[in-house]
Amino acid sequence: MSTHTAGPWFVTTDHTGKVATVYADSEGARVCTFLGAVLRNLGPDSIAANARLIAAAPDLLDALIELVAISNKNCVGPWLQARAAISKATGVPA
């Protein structure tokens, strides 16, 4: 398993809103770029929303790991979903 680029991540957009880039603040490295023309002609709002979701990924993962660690395992459905999401993000079996 390799580790993801540490957060926080942030988003920049070009002047048209058709290109959004997610950068890792900790390293200044580009994580990904969304190109509206390539992504089925998505509009600027969808491109920005998708980029924000990607940029939030490290924070969401950290929060989810903490919640699972302190959660009541009697909430089986949500707890299993959270464990599955962590496994998907980290590559470590649940």
C-alpha positions in Angstrom: 0.0 0.0 0.0 1.3 3.5 -0.8 0.2 6.5 1.2 -1.8 9.4 -0.3 -0.4 12.9 -0.5 -1.0 14.6 2.8 -3.6 17.2 3.1 -4.9 19.8 3.3 -5.7 20.0 -0.4 -7.1 23.1 -2.2 -8.7 23.9 -5.5 -7.9 26.5 -8.1 -9.9 27.2 -11.3 -9.0 29.0 -14.5 -10.8 32.1 -15.7 -13.4 30.1 -17.7 -14.3 27.8 -14.9 -13.8 24.8 -17.2 -10.5 23.7 -15.7 -10.1 23.0 -12.0 -6.9 21.8 -10.4 -6.5 20.2 -6.9 -3.2 20.9 -5.2 -1.7 19.4 -2.0 -0.9 22.4 0.2 1.7 20.4 2.2 3.8 19.8 -0.9 2.4 22.2 -3.5 2.0 19.1 -5.8 -0.8 18.8 -8.3 -3.1 16.0 -7.3 -5.4 16.1 -10.3 -6.9 18.4 -12.9 -10.5 18.5 -14.2 -11.0 19.4 -17.8 -14.6 20.3 -18.6 -14.3 19.4 -22.3 -13.0 16.0 -21.4 -15.6 15.3 -18.7 -18.7 15.2 -20.9 -18.8 19.0 -21.2 -19.5 19.5 -17.5 -20.3 23.0 -16.5 -18.2 25.2 -14.2 -20.4 24.5 -11.2 -20.0 20.7 -11.6 -16.3 20.9 -12.2 -15.8 23.0 -9.1 -18.0 20.8 -7.0 -16.1 17.6 -8.1 -12.8 19.3 -7.5 -13.9 20.4 -4.0 -15.0 16.9 -3.2 -11.6 15.5 -4.2 -9.8 18.2 -2.2 -11.8 17.3 0.9 -10.8 13.6 0.6 -7.9 13.7 3.1 -9.9 15.6 5.7 -12.9 13.3 5.2 -10.7 10.2 5.5 -9.1 11.5 8.7 -12.5 12.3 10.3 -13.9 9.0 9.3 -11.0 7.1 10.8 -11.5 9.0 14.1 -15.2 8.4 14.1 -14.9 4.7 13.5 -12.2 4.5 16.3 -14.6 6.0 18.8 -18.0 4.8 17.4 -20.5 2.5 18.9 -20.1 -0.7 16.8 -23.8 -1.5 17.5 -24.7 0.8 14.6 -23.7 -2.0 12.3 -24.8 -0.7 8.9 -23.2 2.8 9.1 -20.1 1.4 10.9 -19.6 -1.2 8.2 -20.0 1.4 5.4 -17.5 3.6 7.1 -15.0 0.8 7.4 -15.5 -0.1 3.8 -14.9 3.5 2.7 -11.7 3.6 4.8 -10.6 0.4 3.2 -11.3 1.7 -0.3 -9.4 4.9 0.4 -6.4 3.3 2.1 -6.1 0.0 0.3 -6.1 -1.9 3.6 -8.7 -4.6 4.0 -11.5 -3.8 6.5 
